[in-house]
Every structure is written in C-alpha cells, then in structure tokens.
Amino acid sequence: MPVVIVTDSSSRLPASLTDVHTITQVPLHVTLDDGTEYLEGRDDVPPDVVAASGATTSGASLADLRRAYEEAVARSDGDGVVAVHMSRRLSGTWSAARLAADAVDGEVRVVDSRSVGVSLGLTTMAAVQAAEAGATRDEVYEAAVRAAATAESMLCVQSLDNLRHSGRLSLTGRLLGSALSIKPILHMSDGLLALRERHRTMTKAIAKMVDAAVELADGEPVTLGVQHCQNPDLASELLDTMLERVDDVTSSLIVDLGPVLGTHVGPGAVGVALGFGLNPLD
C-alpha cells in the first residue's frame, strides 16, 4: 500500500478528496464559554460559533493524534506514514504530533506545513500525490516539505478583532493594524499570520490580493485554493476572478474555513492560496 497521509482538520480538505485518497484528518477542538466542546469535522458545530465571543480553540489532542497514527501505520503495511500539520507557530498540534509519532516506533514523519487552511490542504495533497506515485516515506516527506516551502497564502478579513483576541496575528501586524476601520490583507510569513497590506475597503483589499496572487503565480502552473468564512458568494466571485487572471490553473477548489479557523478570522473573511508542482486534483 502507498505511504498513508494524515493531516488535521485545519487543512479543510473536502470529503471528495479525503474519501477518494483515504486521508485521515485529526480533529481540532472548539469550546464555548459554557463548556460545550466540539470536534471539528466530527460534530455538527452551530454556524454562530465563529461569532461567539467566548469561543476558544485548541489543537488536535495527543490521544487523537496517536490513535490516528496507529491506525494509519496498520493500514500502511510497512510503507510508513507522513503527517502534514498546521504551522507549529500557530498551534500546539505539531508538538503533540511529534510526541505521538515518537510513540509509534518511528513509523511516522511529521511535516510542519508552515501554513494553515487551504494552503495546508494543498501541501497535504502534494504528499498524497507523491505517495500514490510510489514514493517512499522519506520521499513523500521531502515532497511535502518542498510544497510547503513554495506555497503562498493570503487572506482578507472584515475586522482584526478576532485575531487580536486569539493572539494569532504577529506583533508587527497588531501594531500596523491598530486602526479599526482598515481592511487588511494578511499572509503567511515564516509560519505566522502577518500583515501584508492594509486598505480602506474590502473591495480594494480583495482587488490588491488578486493582483498579488497573479504576480506570485508568475505564469507558472498553479493549483488554486479559495477559502472563506461563511462567505460563499464572495468566494465564488473571487475564484471566477482568479481563473480569469491567472494564466495556468491546473485545478481549483473552494473551502469554508470551518469553526476553528473561523473563530480566529471572523465571519466574512476570504482568501486565496497557490500550490506549485501539483498534478490536477481529483
């Protein structure tokens, strides 16, 4: 059997991909101020959770990760497991993943994707495609590391309030984003979410984000991901615009950021990710 791939629910990969390619997504957690806890991807999470002021999130648990790795090792029939997780600088998931990997006798190699959301999903798919092409565990690991190093991800949010409260925005971003009226373009930088640009309107911010994505694509074949938080219409418009502007899109997908990431970025957020070197997604 090919090397088995594991990720976490912040990858936001749809069932159309996880089911076909047998990808395990270990759930992240969201907890309300009344103590109610939900497992992302397993529980039916009410949509208003992303706007709940008392909601908190936590990474994948050591127990869930170890269980997922043990099951994946059993399925791999000796070929091993590669686990691709969200940036170690955004969550304790990666550290827990390393502990879980150590507990299963070195059968699992853990990749820090240096990203989150659909960008993590595209890095995970790079690992999947390498595994399905017959690569060894170490070769799959290297393929994922290369994909993580070249991926680009940006996000426009309606407000910085959620990110300020969660502490997921870098110090520089907090200082530069102190004006409540701005509409920032955020991007992943060295594994952290940082401020790239700021604009006075969401329309202007999205237009500048598209310009930046076109420049980053630079005519190369790219896999295009659009992500949003409870804003499917704008996400669809953004995808159409990107397909018109980017020269060579091998495949594309739209994902909802879900309750955990949505709690941090707030309703209305929309963003893009570019993956390089992938075959068409199917």
Backbone as JSON, one array per atom type, in Angstrom:
{
  "sequence": "MPVVIVTDSSSRLPASLTDVHTITQVPLHVTLDDGTEYLEGRDDVPPDVVAASGATTSGASLADLRRAYEEAVARSDGDGVVAVHMSRRLSGTWSAARLAADAVDGEVRVVDSRSVGVSLGLTTMAAVQAAEAGATRDEVYEAAVRAAATAESMLCVQSLDNLRHSGRLSLTGRLLGSALSIKPILHMSDGLLALRERHRTMTKAIAKMVDAAVELADGEPVTLGVQHCQNPDLASELLDTMLERVDDVTSSLIVDLGPVLGTHVGPGAVGVALGFGLNPLD",
  "N": [[0.85, -1.2, 0.0], [0.46, 2.32, -0.71], [2.36, 4.98, 0.95], [0.77, 6.22, 3.84], [-1.25, 9.08, 4.4], [-1.69, 11.59, 6.78], [-3.43, 14.35, 8.17], [-4.59, 17.41, 9.74], [-7.75, 18.81, 10.85], [-7.71, 21.48, 10.17], [-6.78, 21.66, 7.63], [-8.86, 21.65, 5.89], [-9.65, 20.04, 3.78], [-11.96, 18.77, 1.43], [-14.51, 16.18, 1.62], [-14.65, 14.93, -0.82], [-12.03, 14.66, -1.61], [-10.64, 13.6, 0.64], [-11.95, 11.15, 1.07], [-11.62, 9.71, -1.35], [-8.84, 9.52, -1.5], [-8.19, 8.41, 0.88], [-7.42, 9.93, 3.21], [-6.6, 10.8, 6.47], [-8.06, 13.07, 8.68], [-7.27, 14.6, 11.57], [-9.19, 15.77, 14.27], [-9.49, 19.24, 15.23], [-10.28, 21.33, 18.09], [-13.08, 23.16, 19.37], [-14.32, 25.26, 21.87], [-17.03, 26.39, 23.8], [-18.02, 29.12, 26.01], [-19.64, 28.04, 27.92], [-18.67, 25.6, 28.38], [-19.24, 23.64, 26.51], [-17.95, 21.45, 24.12], [-16.7, 20.93, 20.86], [-15.74, 18.7, 18.26], [-14.0, 19.38, 15.44], [-15.1, 18.6, 12.21], [-16.15, 16.22, 12.99], [-18.28, 16.62, 14.8], [-21.5, 18.24, 14.69], [-21.29, 21.45, 14.29], [-22.69, 24.44, 15.45], [-23.41, 27.19, 13.26], [-23.15, 29.77, 14.34], [-21.08, 29.74, 16.09], [-18.61, 30.77, 15.25], [-18.81, 33.45, 15.64], [-19.14, 33.73, 18.3], [-18.39, 35.28, 21.33], [-17.16, 34.07, 23.5], [-15.93, 31.79, 22.59], [-13.32, 29.4, 22.34], [-10.36, 27.86, 20.98], [-8.54, 24.81, 20.39], [-5.69, 22.73, 19.65], [-5.21, 19.6, 17.85], [-5.56, 16.73, 19.89], [-3.13, 14.9, 21.84], [-3.86, 12.25, 22.3], [-5.78, 11.76, 20.28], [-4.19, 12.16, 18.01], [-2.22, 10.16, 18.32], [-3.83, 7.87, 18.18], [-4.8, 8.11, 15.56], [-2.4, 7.92, 14.12], [-1.55, 5.34, 14.82], [-3.56, 3.78, 13.65], [-3.14, 4.52, 11.0], [-0.54, 3.55, 10.54], [-1.03, 0.81, 10.75], [-2.58, 0.47, 8.45], [-0.73, 1.03, 6.51], [0.9, -1.07, 5.94], [3.62, -1.45, 6.39], [4.83, 0.51, 4.81], [4.86, 3.01, 5.9], [4.06, 6.31, 7.34], [3.17, 9.67, 6.64], [2.67, 12.68, 8.21], [1.04, 15.68, 7.85], [0.88, 18.82, 9.11], [-0.63, 21.82, 10.56], [1.03, 25.01, 10.89], [3.67, 25.06, 13.24], [3.98, 27.35, 14.68], [1.55, 28.42, 15.05], [-0.04, 26.75, 16.5], [-0.32, 24.17, 19.02], [-0.49, 21.74, 17.87], [1.47, 20.58, 16.15], [3.63, 20.04, 17.9], [2.42, 18.19, 19.61], [1.96, 16.26, 17.71], [4.56, 15.39, 17.11], [5.23, 14.13, 19.51], [3.31, 12.11, 19.48], [4.13, 10.73, 17.21], [6.61, 9.78, 18.02], [5.75, 7.88, 19.77], [4.92, 5.77, 18.27], [6.95, 4.15, 17.35], [8.67, 5.36, 15.42], [7.52, 5.19, 12.88], [6.25, 7.25, 11.68], [6.6, 10.28, 9.94], [6.71, 13.73, 10.54], [5.46, 16.68, 9.16], [5.95, 20.13, 9.19], [3.84, 22.33, 7.92], [3.99, 25.04, 7.77], [1.85, 26.65, 7.42], [-1.73, 27.12, 7.17], [-5.21, 26.2, 6.85], [-6.51, 26.21, 3.49], [-4.07, 26.25, 2.2], [-2.47, 24.52, 3.72], [-3.96, 22.28, 3.09], [-3.36, 21.97, 0.35], [-0.62, 21.43, 0.47], [-0.76, 19.01, 1.81], [-2.01, 17.51, -0.19], [0.06, 17.42, -2.04], [1.77, 15.65, -0.77], [0.12, 13.39, -0.82], [-0.08, 12.9, -3.6], [2.58, 12.29, -4.21], [2.88, 9.96, -2.7], [1.02, 8.25, -3.93], [2.22, 7.98, -6.34], [4.14, 6.19, -5.85], [6.29, 6.84, -4.22], [8.76, 6.59, -1.59], [8.47, 6.65, 2.04], [10.23, 8.66, 3.04], [10.71, 10.11, 0.73], [8.14, 11.06, 0.19], [7.83, 12.69, 2.41], [9.8, 14.67, 1.82], [8.69, 15.73, -0.51], [6.4, 16.96, 0.5], [7.59, 18.87, 2.17], [8.89, 20.47, 0.26], [6.64, 21.44, -1.12], [5.43, 22.91, 0.91], [7.32, 24.9, 1.26], [7.11, 26.43, -1.03], [4.49, 27.24, -1.26], [1.9, 29.73, -1.31], [-0.1, 32.0, 0.55], [-2.89, 34.01, 1.25], [-5.13, 36.31, 2.92], [-8.1, 38.15, 3.34], [-9.69, 40.0, 5.83], [-12.67, 40.98, 7.56], [-12.48, 42.33, 9.95], [-10.01, 42.96, 12.49], [-10.49, 42.13, 15.01], [-11.13, 39.48, 15.97], [-8.7, 38.14, 15.51], [-6.95, 39.62, 17.08], [-7.93, 39.04, 19.66], [-7.45, 36.31, 19.75], [-4.73, 36.11, 19.57], [-3.33, 35.29, 17.32], [-2.16, 36.84, 15.4], [0.8, 38.32, 14.22], [3.09, 40.4, 16.17], [3.98, 42.69, 14.78], [1.94, 42.91, 12.89], [-0.22, 43.46, 14.57], [0.44, 45.98, 15.56], [0.6, 47.56, 13.22], [-1.94, 47.27, 12.35], [-3.71, 48.73, 13.89], [-5.73, 50.55, 13.46], [-9.16, 50.53, 13.47], [-10.82, 50.66, 11.28], [-9.61, 49.67, 9.0], [-9.14, 47.38, 6.24], [-7.45, 44.61, 6.17], [-4.88, 42.86, 4.26], [-3.73, 39.77, 4.91], [-0.98, 37.51, 5.29], [0.82, 34.37, 5.17], [3.82, 34.24, 6.83], [6.9, 33.05, 7.47], [5.73, 31.02, 8.94], [3.87, 32.33, 10.5], [0.9, 34.37, 10.83], [0.75, 37.37, 9.24], [0.67, 40.94, 8.66], [0.25, 42.03, 5.38], [-0.66, 44.08, 3.6], [-2.7, 47.03, 3.97], [-5.99, 48.34, 3.55], [-8.66, 50.65, 2.82], [-11.18, 49.72, 2.18], [-13.03, 46.62, 1.77], [-13.4, 45.78, -0.83], [-11.29, 47.02, -2.21], [-9.13, 45.82, -0.9], [-9.44, 43.1, -1.61], [-9.12, 43.28, -4.39], [-6.43, 44.07, -4.53], [-5.27, 41.86, -3.33], [-5.8, 39.9, -5.26], [-4.26, 40.93, -7.37], [-1.72, 40.6, -6.23], [-1.62, 37.8, -5.99], [-1.68, 37.01, -8.68], [0.76, 38.05, -9.5], [2.49, 36.5, -7.91], [1.98, 33.96, -8.92], [3.06, 34.15, -11.47], [2.89, 33.18, -14.1], [3.38, 30.47, -13.9], [2.33, 26.98, -13.71], [-0.32, 26.48, -11.49], [-2.02, 25.28, -8.57], [-5.07, 26.28, -7.41], [-6.5, 27.56, -4.53], [-9.37, 28.69, -2.89], [-10.52, 30.24, 0.01], [-12.89, 30.75, 2.65], [-14.85, 32.37, 5.21], [-17.91, 31.68, 6.02], [-18.85, 33.0, 3.73], [-19.74, 32.33, 1.02], [-20.65, 33.31, -1.5], [-19.03, 35.53, -2.13], [-16.61, 34.19, -2.18], [-16.96, 32.54, -4.41], [-17.13, 34.47, -6.43], [-14.54, 35.49, -6.2], [-13.01, 33.27, -6.96], [-13.8, 33.04, -9.66], [-12.74, 35.42, -10.66], [-10.0, 35.0, -10.21], [-9.54, 32.8, -11.88], [-9.84, 34.01, -14.32], [-7.7, 35.74, -14.32], [-5.28, 34.42, -13.69], [-2.79, 32.71, -15.44], [-2.29, 29.89, -15.81], [-3.97, 27.53, -14.46], [-4.07, 24.56, -12.89], [-5.91, 23.1, -11.41], [-8.67, 23.73, -9.17], [-10.21, 24.7, -6.05], [-12.8, 25.45, -3.65], [-13.1, 26.22, -0.25], [-14.7, 26.21, 2.94], [-13.6, 27.86, 5.83], [-14.31, 26.8, 8.25], [-15.26, 26.02, 11.74], [-13.11, 26.27, 13.65], [-10.84, 27.73, 12.52], [-12.43, 29.8, 11.61], [-13.29, 30.99, 13.96], [-11.06, 32.45, 14.62], [-10.57, 34.23, 12.47], [-12.98, 35.44, 11.88], [-16.38, 36.08, 10.69], [-17.02, 36.46, 7.17], [-14.46, 36.65, 6.11], [-12.15, 36.12, 3.41], [-10.0, 34.41, 1.17], [-6.98, 33.46, -0.7], [-4.97, 30.75, -1.94], [-1.96, 29.47, -3.29], [-0.69, 26.65, -4.84], [2.21, 24.95, -5.9], [3.54, 22.8, -8.4], [1.82, 20.63, -8.24], [-0.14, 17.88, -9.48], [-3.25, 17.79, -11.35], [-6.06, 18.0, -9.16], [-8.07, 15.3, -8.06]],
  "CA": [[0.0, 0.0, 0.0], [1.25, 3.56, -0.66], [2.51, 5.68, 2.23], [-0.51, 6.77, 4.29], [-1.14, 10.5, 4.72], [-2.54, 12.12, 7.85], [-3.35, 15.79, 8.39], [-5.57, 17.8, 10.76], [-8.96, 19.37, 10.25], [-7.49, 22.83, 9.67], [-6.45, 21.58, 6.2], [-10.12, 21.94, 5.22], [-9.85, 19.23, 2.57], [-13.34, 18.25, 1.35], [-14.67, 14.73, 1.6], [-14.4, 14.43, -2.18], [-10.62, 14.32, -1.69], [-10.21, 12.73, 1.74], [-12.51, 9.81, 0.9], [-11.01, 9.04, -2.51], [-7.42, 9.26, -1.26], [-8.07, 7.81, 2.22], [-6.65, 10.85, 4.05], [-7.15, 10.99, 7.81], [-7.99, 14.42, 9.25], [-7.45, 14.57, 13.02], [-9.99, 16.96, 14.57], [-9.19, 20.3, 16.18], [-11.35, 21.49, 19.08], [-13.61, 24.48, 19.69], [-15.04, 25.17, 23.14], [-17.81, 27.57, 24.16], [-17.79, 29.55, 27.39], [-20.42, 27.21, 28.84], [-18.0, 24.3, 28.49], [-19.56, 22.75, 25.4], [-16.8, 21.25, 23.24], [-16.98, 20.3, 19.58], [-14.62, 18.21, 17.46], [-14.19, 19.83, 14.07], [-15.14, 17.53, 11.23], [-16.91, 15.08, 13.53], [-19.51, 17.09, 15.42], [-22.28, 19.25, 13.99], [-21.0, 22.69, 15.02], [-23.6, 25.51, 15.05], [-22.69, 28.22, 12.49], [-22.91, 31.01, 15.08], [-19.92, 29.57, 16.96], [-17.49, 31.59, 14.81], [-19.01, 34.82, 16.12], [-19.36, 33.7, 19.75], [-17.28, 35.98, 21.98], [-16.48, 33.23, 24.48], [-15.42, 30.56, 21.99], [-11.87, 29.22, 22.28], [-9.98, 26.7, 20.17], [-7.32, 24.09, 20.77], [-5.19, 21.86, 18.6], [-5.51, 18.17, 17.94], [-5.04, 16.19, 21.14], [-2.12, 13.85, 21.73], [-4.55, 10.97, 22.22], [-6.37, 11.62, 18.94], [-3.11, 12.02, 17.05], [-1.62, 8.83, 18.45], [-4.78, 6.89, 17.66], [-4.81, 8.23, 14.1], [-1.14, 7.41, 13.6], [-1.52, 3.89, 14.97], [-4.44, 3.23, 12.62], [-2.5, 4.73, 9.7], [0.58, 2.61, 10.45], [-1.6, -0.5, 10.48], [-3.03, 0.45, 7.06], [0.37, 1.26, 5.58], [1.51, -2.36, 5.61], [5.07, -1.32, 6.42], [5.36, 1.6, 3.99], [5.02, 4.19, 6.75], [3.06, 7.38, 7.4], [3.6, 11.06, 6.67], [1.63, 13.54, 8.8], [1.25, 17.07, 7.45], [0.07, 19.58, 10.05], [-0.58, 23.27, 10.54], [2.28, 25.61, 11.36], [3.99, 24.9, 14.67], [3.95, 28.67, 15.31], [0.15, 28.81, 15.23], [-0.8, 25.77, 17.3], [0.44, 23.1, 19.65], [-0.75, 20.48, 17.17], [2.71, 20.0, 15.64], [4.39, 19.49, 19.03], [1.72, 16.97, 20.02], [2.17, 15.29, 16.64], [5.89, 14.81, 17.27], [5.15, 13.19, 20.63], [2.54, 10.96, 19.04], [4.96, 9.98, 16.27], [7.63, 9.07, 18.81], [5.12, 6.77, 20.48], [4.6, 4.67, 17.35], [8.19, 3.49, 16.9], [9.35, 5.96, 14.28], [6.88, 4.89, 11.6], [5.58, 8.46, 11.18], [7.37, 11.51, 9.79], [5.79, 14.86, 10.73], [5.81, 17.86, 8.37], [5.42, 21.45, 9.54], [3.44, 22.94, 6.65], [4.23, 26.48, 7.88], [0.64, 27.31, 6.93], [-2.99, 26.64, 7.73], [-6.29, 26.37, 5.89], [-6.42, 25.52, 2.21], [-2.65, 26.09, 1.87], [-2.12, 23.24, 4.34], [-4.61, 21.24, 2.3], [-2.62, 21.75, -0.89], [0.62, 20.74, 0.84], [-1.15, 17.63, 2.08], [-2.25, 16.84, -1.46], [1.37, 17.15, -2.65], [2.22, 14.4, -0.15], [-0.74, 12.32, -1.34], [0.27, 12.59, -4.98], [3.87, 11.61, -4.2], [2.66, 8.61, -2.19], [0.3, 7.46, -4.92], [3.15, 7.74, -7.45], [5.06, 5.13, -5.45], [7.44, 7.35, -3.47], [8.97, 6.07, -0.25], [8.05, 7.57, 3.1], [11.12, 9.82, 3.1], [10.48, 10.9, -0.48], [6.87, 11.76, 0.39], [8.13, 13.76, 3.37], [10.51, 15.73, 1.11], [7.74, 16.36, -1.43], [5.56, 17.85, 1.3], [8.42, 19.99, 2.61], [9.05, 21.36, -0.9], [5.36, 22.1, -1.38], [5.23, 23.9, 1.97], [8.27, 26.0, 1.07], [6.75, 27.25, -2.19], [3.08, 27.64, -1.21], [1.58, 31.13, -0.96], [-1.45, 32.08, 1.11], [-3.3, 35.36, 1.68], [-6.49, 36.35, 3.47], [-8.68, 39.45, 3.69], [-10.66, 39.85, 6.91], [-13.53, 42.15, 7.78], [-12.04, 43.01, 11.17], [-8.89, 42.31, 13.18], [-10.86, 41.87, 16.41], [-10.99, 38.07, 16.33], [-7.28, 37.79, 15.53], [-6.35, 40.24, 18.27], [-8.35, 38.29, 20.84], [-6.88, 34.96, 19.74], [-3.27, 36.18, 19.61], [-2.76, 34.59, 16.18], [-1.56, 37.79, 14.49], [2.12, 38.7, 14.72], [3.17, 41.69, 16.84], [4.04, 43.74, 13.76], [0.61, 43.05, 12.32], [-1.11, 44.11, 15.54], [0.77, 47.39, 15.64], [0.24, 48.23, 11.98], [-3.37, 47.13, 12.11], [-4.42, 49.25, 15.05], [-6.92, 51.3, 13.04], [-10.27, 49.58, 13.39], [-11.55, 50.76, 10.02], [-8.89, 49.14, 7.85], [-9.39, 46.02, 5.76], [-6.09, 44.16, 5.91], [-4.5, 41.63, 3.57], [-2.81, 39.02, 5.73], [-0.32, 36.41, 4.59], [1.67, 33.53, 5.98], [5.22, 34.64, 6.75], [7.71, 32.3, 8.42], [4.85, 30.22, 9.79], [2.95, 33.17, 11.26], [0.0, 35.23, 10.07], [1.27, 38.73, 9.36], [0.05, 41.94, 7.79], [0.92, 42.3, 4.1], [-1.08, 45.41, 3.19], [-3.98, 47.42, 4.54], [-6.76, 49.21, 2.67], [-9.82, 51.24, 3.5], [-12.4, 48.97, 1.88], [-12.85, 45.22, 1.47], [-13.29, 45.66, -2.28], [-9.92, 47.38, -2.59], [-8.22, 44.81, -0.36], [-9.55, 41.89, -2.42], [-8.51, 43.57, -5.68], [-4.97, 44.06, -4.35], [-4.9, 40.47, -3.08], [-5.79, 39.23, -6.56], [-3.06, 41.4, -8.08], [-0.54, 39.97, -5.62], [-1.64, 36.38, -6.32], [-1.3, 36.9, -10.09], [2.21, 38.28, -9.55], [3.15, 35.35, -7.31], [1.85, 32.83, -9.85], [4.12, 34.46, -12.44], [2.76, 32.37, -15.3], [3.65, 29.07, -13.63], [1.13, 26.18, -13.4], [-0.64, 26.54, -10.06], [-3.29, 24.8, -8.03], [-5.67, 27.46, -6.79], [-7.48, 27.34, -3.47], [-10.07, 29.86, -2.33], [-11.06, 29.91, 1.33], [-13.76, 31.81, 3.16], [-15.59, 32.11, 6.44], [-19.34, 31.98, 5.87], [-18.99, 33.99, 2.66], [-19.59, 31.53, -0.21], [-20.88, 34.07, -2.73], [-17.82, 36.29, -2.42], [-15.58, 33.21, -2.54], [-17.21, 32.12, -5.79], [-16.72, 35.6, -7.27], [-13.09, 35.56, -6.15], [-12.5, 32.19, -7.8], [-14.01, 33.41, -11.07], [-11.76, 36.47, -11.0], [-8.68, 34.39, -10.26], [-9.46, 31.96, -13.07], [-9.68, 34.91, -15.47], [-6.45, 36.49, -14.24], [-4.1, 33.56, -13.58], [-2.61, 32.13, -16.76], [-2.24, 28.43, -15.91], [-4.53, 26.91, -13.25], [-4.23, 23.13, -13.16], [-7.18, 22.74, -10.78], [-9.06, 24.7, -8.15], [-11.25, 24.31, -5.1], [-13.27, 26.43, -2.67], [-13.37, 25.59, 1.04], [-15.07, 27.03, 4.09], [-12.56, 27.75, 6.84], [-14.77, 25.97, 9.36], [-15.45, 26.69, 13.03], [-11.89, 26.58, 14.4], [-10.2, 28.87, 11.89], [-13.4, 30.88, 11.55], [-13.28, 31.68, 15.26], [-9.92, 33.37, 14.66], [-10.59, 35.26, 11.43], [-14.27, 36.1, 11.89], [-17.24, 35.92, 9.52], [-16.79, 37.35, 6.03], [-13.1, 36.57, 5.59], [-11.98, 35.41, 2.15], [-8.58, 34.41, 0.82], [-6.51, 32.59, -1.78], [-3.71, 30.03, -1.75], [-1.38, 28.94, -4.52], [0.19, 25.5, -4.68], [3.03, 24.76, -7.09], [4.08, 21.46, -8.62], [0.83, 19.57, -8.06], [-0.95, 17.41, -10.58], [-4.66, 18.15, -11.12], [-6.72, 17.32, -8.05], [-9.23, 14.51, -8.47]],
  "C": [[0.88, 1.24, 0.0], [1.37, 4.1, 0.76], [1.18, 6.34, 2.58], [-0.3, 8.21, 4.75], [-2.17, 10.87, 5.78], [-2.37, 13.64, 7.9], [-4.3, 16.13, 9.55], [-6.7, 18.57, 10.1], [-8.79, 20.8, 9.78], [-7.07, 22.82, 8.2], [-7.67, 21.86, 5.34], [-10.32, 21.16, 3.92], [-11.27, 18.67, 2.56], [-13.36, 16.73, 1.31], [-14.41, 14.14, 0.23], [-12.94, 14.07, -2.39], [-10.2, 13.35, -0.59], [-10.73, 11.31, 1.57], [-11.82, 9.05, -0.23], [-9.57, 8.64, -2.21], [-7.13, 8.72, 0.14], [-7.13, 8.63, 3.11], [-7.35, 10.98, 5.4], [-6.98, 12.44, 8.23], [-8.28, 14.34, 10.74], [-8.15, 15.85, 13.45], [-9.31, 17.94, 15.52], [-10.43, 20.51, 17.05], [-11.79, 22.95, 19.17], [-14.51, 24.35, 20.91], [-15.76, 26.49, 23.42], [-17.61, 27.92, 25.63], [-18.64, 28.78, 28.4], [-19.83, 25.82, 29.0], [-18.31, 23.32, 27.38], [-18.37, 22.66, 24.45], [-17.23, 20.51, 21.99], [-15.68, 19.83, 18.94], [-14.88, 18.57, 16.01], [-14.12, 18.65, 13.1], [-15.88, 16.3, 11.69], [-18.26, 15.51, 14.08], [-20.19, 18.12, 14.53], [-22.16, 20.55, 14.77], [-21.95, 23.78, 14.54], [-22.84, 26.62, 14.33], [-22.38, 29.49, 13.27], [-21.71, 30.9, 16.02], [-18.79, 30.51, 16.56], [-17.61, 33.03, 15.29], [-19.21, 34.88, 17.63], [-18.15, 34.28, 20.48], [-16.51, 35.09, 22.94], [-15.88, 31.96, 23.91], [-13.89, 30.55, 22.0], [-11.58, 27.95, 21.47], [-8.73, 26.05, 20.74], [-6.96, 23.11, 19.67], [-5.65, 20.43, 18.77], [-4.85, 17.6, 19.19], [-4.02, 15.1, 20.88], [-2.78, 12.49, 21.57], [-5.14, 10.74, 20.83], [-5.29, 11.42, 17.88], [-2.49, 10.63, 17.12], [-2.54, 7.76, 17.89], [-4.79, 6.91, 16.13], [-3.53, 7.66, 13.49], [-1.08, 5.88, 13.7], [-2.39, 3.22, 13.91], [-3.81, 3.37, 11.24], [-1.33, 3.77, 9.5], [0.07, 1.21, 10.13], [-2.05, -0.62, 9.02], [-1.86, 0.47, 6.07], [1.1, -0.01, 5.18], [3.03, -2.24, 5.48], [5.65, -0.19, 5.61], [5.5, 2.91, 4.75], [3.95, 5.24, 6.54], [3.76, 8.72, 7.35], [2.43, 11.9, 7.16], [1.97, 14.98, 8.49], [0.31, 17.93, 8.28], [0.27, 21.09, 9.92], [0.7, 23.77, 11.19], [2.47, 25.45, 12.86], [3.91, 26.23, 15.41], [2.53, 29.19, 15.52], [-0.59, 27.92, 16.21], [0.16, 24.78, 17.95], [0.26, 21.77, 18.96], [0.54, 19.81, 16.71], [3.53, 19.36, 16.76], [3.75, 18.2, 19.53], [1.92, 15.87, 18.98], [3.54, 14.63, 16.75], [5.9, 13.8, 18.42], [4.41, 11.92, 20.22], [3.36, 10.1, 18.08], [6.03, 9.19, 17.0], [7.05, 7.82, 19.48], [4.77, 5.59, 19.57], [5.85, 4.18, 16.62], [8.77, 4.03, 15.6], [8.75, 5.67, 12.93], [6.29, 6.13, 10.93], [6.59, 9.6, 11.08], [6.4, 12.68, 9.77], [6.31, 16.08, 9.99], [5.16, 19.09, 8.98], [5.11, 22.17, 8.23], [3.73, 24.43, 6.61], [3.03, 27.28, 7.39], [-0.57, 26.73, 7.64], [-4.07, 26.84, 6.68], [-6.01, 25.66, 4.59], [-4.96, 25.37, 1.75], [-2.1, 24.8, 2.48], [-2.73, 22.09, 3.53], [-3.86, 20.93, 1.02], [-1.28, 21.07, -0.63], [0.35, 19.27, 1.14], [-1.38, 16.86, 0.79], [-0.95, 16.58, -2.22], [1.94, 15.85, -2.09], [1.42, 13.22, -0.68], [-0.31, 11.91, -2.74], [1.63, 11.89, -5.07], [3.7, 10.16, -3.74], [2.01, 7.73, -3.24], [1.16, 7.2, -6.17], [4.21, 6.71, -7.08], [6.27, 5.59, -4.67], [7.54, 6.67, -2.11], [8.51, 7.08, 0.79], [8.92, 8.82, 3.13], [10.96, 10.71, 1.87], [9.17, 11.67, -0.39], [7.07, 12.93, 1.35], [8.8, 14.93, 2.65], [9.59, 16.45, 0.13], [6.85, 17.34, -0.69], [6.35, 19.07, 1.77], [8.64, 20.98, 1.46], [7.78, 22.13, -1.19], [5.1, 23.19, -0.35], [6.11, 25.13, 1.76], [7.87, 26.93, -0.06], [5.32, 27.76, -2.15], [2.93, 29.1, -0.81], [0.14, 31.19, -0.49], [-1.73, 33.49, 1.61], [-4.77, 35.33, 2.1], [-6.89, 37.8, 3.74], [-9.75, 39.22, 4.76], [-11.45, 41.14, 7.07], [-13.08, 42.99, 8.96], [-10.88, 42.24, 11.78], [-9.26, 41.87, 14.6], [-10.64, 40.42, 16.8], [-9.52, 37.66, 16.44], [-6.56, 38.41, 16.72], [-6.67, 39.42, 19.51], [-7.65, 36.93, 20.91], [-5.36, 34.96, 19.84], [-2.6, 35.52, 18.43], [-2.15, 35.53, 15.14], [-0.24, 38.26, 15.06], [2.11, 40.1, 15.31], [3.19, 42.83, 15.85], [2.66, 43.99, 13.18], [-0.34, 43.76, 13.27], [-0.83, 45.61, 15.59], [0.32, 48.15, 14.39], [-1.26, 48.21, 11.74], [-4.22, 47.72, 13.21], [-5.67, 50.03, 14.68], [-8.07, 50.34, 12.77], [-10.95, 49.57, 12.03], [-10.85, 50.1, 8.85], [-9.37, 47.74, 7.5], [-8.03, 45.45, 5.35], [-6.03, 42.96, 4.97], [-3.45, 40.97, 4.45], [-2.16, 37.93, 4.89], [0.5, 35.59, 5.57], [3.12, 33.93, 5.75], [5.99, 33.93, 7.85], [6.83, 31.56, 9.43], [3.88, 31.0, 10.63], [2.05, 33.95, 10.31], [0.41, 36.67, 10.31], [0.56, 39.65, 8.38], [0.88, 42.15, 6.54], [0.64, 43.71, 3.62], [-2.34, 45.77, 3.98], [-4.65, 48.44, 3.62], [-8.03, 49.66, 3.4], [-11.12, 50.49, 3.25], [-12.06, 47.52, 1.57], [-12.67, 45.02, -0.03], [-11.88, 45.95, -2.75], [-8.94, 46.31, -2.12], [-8.26, 43.55, -1.22], [-8.9, 42.1, -3.79], [-6.99, 43.51, -5.59], [-4.47, 42.63, -4.06], [-4.84, 39.68, -4.39], [-4.56, 39.63, -7.36], [-1.81, 40.69, -7.55], [-0.47, 38.49, -5.98], [-1.22, 36.15, -7.77], [0.22, 37.07, -10.23], [2.98, 37.09, -9.0], [3.08, 34.12, -8.21], [2.86, 32.94, -10.98], [4.1, 33.54, -13.65], [3.03, 30.9, -15.12], [2.33, 28.3, -13.45], [0.89, 26.18, -11.89], [-1.94, 25.81, -9.77], [-3.84, 25.91, -7.17], [-6.69, 27.05, -5.74], [-8.07, 28.66, -3.02], [-10.7, 29.43, -1.02], [-11.89, 31.08, 1.86], [-14.36, 31.39, 4.49], [-17.01, 32.61, 6.27], [-19.59, 33.06, 4.82], [-18.87, 33.31, 1.29], [-19.77, 32.32, -1.49], [-19.64, 34.87, -3.12], [-16.69, 35.35, -2.82], [-15.73, 32.75, -3.98], [-16.81, 33.22, -6.77], [-15.2, 35.7, -7.34], [-12.48, 34.47, -7.02], [-12.65, 32.53, -9.27], [-12.99, 34.45, -11.52], [-10.36, 35.88, -11.13], [-8.51, 33.53, -11.51], [-9.29, 32.8, -14.33], [-8.28, 35.52, -15.5], [-5.19, 35.62, -14.24], [-3.98, 32.72, -14.84], [-2.8, 30.62, -16.81], [-2.69, 27.81, -14.58], [-4.79, 25.44, -13.55], [-5.51, 22.58, -12.56], [-7.46, 23.74, -9.66], [-10.09, 24.1, -7.21], [-11.59, 25.48, -4.19], [-13.57, 25.69, -1.38], [-13.84, 26.64, 2.04], [-14.02, 26.8, 5.18], [-13.0, 26.98, 8.08], [-14.78, 26.7, 10.7], [-14.17, 27.07, 13.75], [-11.19, 27.79, 13.79], [-11.15, 30.07, 11.82], [-13.48, 31.67, 12.85], [-12.15, 32.71, 15.32], [-10.01, 34.5, 13.64], [-11.91, 36.01, 11.35], [-15.05, 35.92, 10.61], [-16.87, 36.91, 8.42], [-15.41, 37.27, 5.43], [-13.07, 35.76, 4.29], [-10.51, 35.48, 1.76], [-8.26, 33.44, -0.29], [-5.23, 31.89, -1.35], [-3.27, 29.48, -3.09], [-0.47, 27.78, -4.17], [0.92, 25.23, -5.99], [3.49, 23.3, -7.18], [3.1, 20.32, -8.4], [0.24, 19.14, -9.4], [-2.39, 17.85, -10.33], [-5.27, 17.33, -9.98], [-7.9, 16.53, -8.58], [-9.68, 13.64, -7.3]]
}
